Amino acid sequence: MYPRKNKAAEAARRRREEEIARFEGDLAPTVDGRKVVLEVVDLIRQYRQYDEVVTAVDRAQFRVFTGEFVAIVGASGSGKSTL
């Protein structure tokens, strides 16, 4: 047997896709013809620990394009959660 389609979930998915499509106009910048959905430039995160300033993230830069999946990886304490 084929699995039953959940009509309410399918309708919600269709509405969500239509809403996203309305906002994909000229709002998103493009690089090499690809739409940028997230751009970070020179991100710095510092915090004070006792008498010392700790730099958790130092001038991070990246872009995420439409359709990309992104994972943030690194050693323990390298600032993944902070980012």
C-alpha positions as CSV (number, residue, x, y, z in Angstrom):
1,M,0.0,0.0,0.0
2,Y,1.1,3.5,-0.7
3,P,1.3,5.8,2.4
4,R,-1.7,8.2,2.7
5,K,-1.0,11.8,2.0
6,N,-1.7,14.2,4.8
7,K,-3.8,16.8,2.9
8,A,-3.5,19.5,5.7
9,A,0.3,19.1,5.8
10,E,0.5,19.2,2.0
11,A,-1.6,22.4,1.8
12,A,0.6,24.0,4.5
13,R,3.7,23.1,2.6
14,R,2.3,24.6,-0.6
15,R,1.3,27.8,1.2
16,R,4.8,28.1,2.7
17,E,6.4,27.6,-0.7
18,E,4.2,30.3,-2.2
19,E,5.0,32.7,0.6
20,I,8.7,32.1,0.1
21,A,8.4,32.6,-3.6
22,R,6.8,36.0,-3.1
23,F,9.9,37.2,-1.2
24,E,12.5,35.8,-3.5
25,G,12.3,38.8,-5.8
26,D,15.1,41.3,-6.0
27,L,15.6,41.4,-2.2
28,A,18.4,38.7,-2.1
29,P,21.8,39.7,-3.5
30,T,23.4,37.4,-6.0
31,V,27.0,36.3,-6.5
32,D,27.8,34.5,-9.7
33,G,24.1,34.2,-10.4
34,R,23.4,32.4,-7.0
35,K,21.2,34.0,-4.4
36,V,22.8,34.8,-1.0
37,V,20.5,34.0,1.9
38,L,23.0,34.7,4.7
39,E,26.2,36.7,4.6
40,V,28.5,37.3,7.6
41,V,31.4,39.8,7.3
42,D,34.1,40.4,10.0
43,L,32.0,38.9,12.8
44,I,33.8,39.2,16.2
45,R,32.6,37.9,19.5
46,Q,34.5,38.6,22.7
47,Y,33.6,38.1,26.3
48,R,35.3,38.8,29.6
49,Q,36.4,35.9,31.8
50,Y,37.8,37.1,35.1
51,D,40.5,39.7,34.2
52,E,40.9,38.4,30.6
53,V,39.1,39.2,27.3
54,V,38.4,36.0,25.4
55,T,37.9,36.1,21.7
56,A,35.5,33.3,20.8
57,V,35.1,34.3,17.1
58,D,37.6,36.5,15.3
59,R,36.6,38.1,12.0
60,A,34.5,35.2,10.7
61,Q,33.3,35.6,7.1
62,F,31.0,33.4,5.1
63,R,28.1,33.2,2.7
64,V,25.3,30.7,2.5
65,F,23.5,30.4,-0.9
66,T,20.0,29.2,-1.7
67,G,19.8,25.4,-1.5
68,E,23.0,24.9,0.5
69,F,23.2,22.9,3.7
70,V,25.7,24.2,6.2
71,A,27.4,22.6,9.2
72,I,29.6,24.4,11.6
73,V,32.4,22.1,12.8
74,G,35.4,22.7,15.0
75,A,37.2,21.7,18.2
76,S,35.6,22.0,21.6
77,G,35.7,25.6,22.7
78,S,36.3,27.0,19.2
79,G,33.2,29.2,19.2
80,K,30.7,27.0,17.3
81,S,27.7,27.8,19.6
82,T,28.7,31.4,19.9
83,L,28.6,31.7,16.1
